[in-house]
Amino acid sequence: MLQTDHNDTFGSLAEEFLGGKQYTEILERYNPQTTISSGSYIAIPRKVINSSGVFVDGYQRVPVLCYHQFTEDSKSKNKMVVPRADFERQMAYLYSNDYQVISLSDLGKFISGEKELPKKSVVITIDDGYKSYLDVAYPILKRYNFPSTMFVYPDFIGARPALKWNDVKYLSKSPLVDIQSHSKSHDSLSPLPLGESEEDYLTRLKIEVEGAEKVLVRRTKQEFNHFAYPYGNSSLEVVELLKQNDYELAVTVHKGSNPSFSAPYLLHRTMIYGGDSLNTFKKSLDVYRNVMLK
């Protein structure tokens, strides 16, 4: 128990003891119907109490949103490109409706039982490494203090619509941006449809996983432990290779949210498309599954 003073709020205490204001809901959860006043006592969880996110009426789920490109053009017809106005509207909705945007690493800690999360937690990811992330999306995310993970593949960096390596290095220094691997060339990591030998397949996987990491480490001077499968395609072999190289999480593009008992190398993500209405966006925010578990 902690005795509070007149300057304390649930938000300031969450920042001091739990690592950020986004965990305010966890403090409120353990102090129901409690108002902070000078001299009052507040319960501060010093260890993980409910690592599963399972409650008597259901269980927590964490949506991972997946974006690709952004544009200033509000009339763009390319469904892989989200207009600035729509992205702004989506982020404003998250902020004004008390969704807590967390890092992909925090989701990993939830799945491994190391961390509790606010019930309305959401992860934001962006694939490929388009420059429009830096020009359009990043300023909006920064304004709301929302973290995001950007999965890049080295063969794309430096192309006309892509980030330059200086951009990647600049973003990698931001506490709000987590640069991670999306393979080396964005080739599908499933066995080739027309067949390939096991030896050729494993060699190709090593190039895509280990080759990409070598380039990214050299360019950013950081470690990599999250991976996004190109096209969402995986296999037992690539999962084993990721484990051997100390990757902790890997994400697909299979729609849906992630409970604490998710497979860490097959996490679901929900694609957000240009032209999606705000109501469609709201449906992607599946943060709780009601099930009577008594």
Buried (B, 14 or more C-beta within 10 A) or exposed (E): EEEBEEEBEBBBBBBEBBEBBBBBBBBBBBBEEBEBEEEBEBEBBEEEEBBBBBBEEBBBBBBBBBBBBBBEEEEBEBEBBBBBEBBBEBBBBBBEEEBBBBBBBBBBBBBEEEBBBBBBBBBBBBBBBBBBBBBBBBEBBEEEEBBBBBBBBBBBBBEEEBBBBEBBBEBBEBEBBBBBBBBBBBBBBBBEEEEEEEEEBBEBBBBBBBBBBEBBEEBBEBEBBBBBBBEBBBBEBBBEBBEEBEBBBBBBBBBBBBBBEBEBBBBBBBBBBBEBEEEEBEEBBBBBEEEEEE
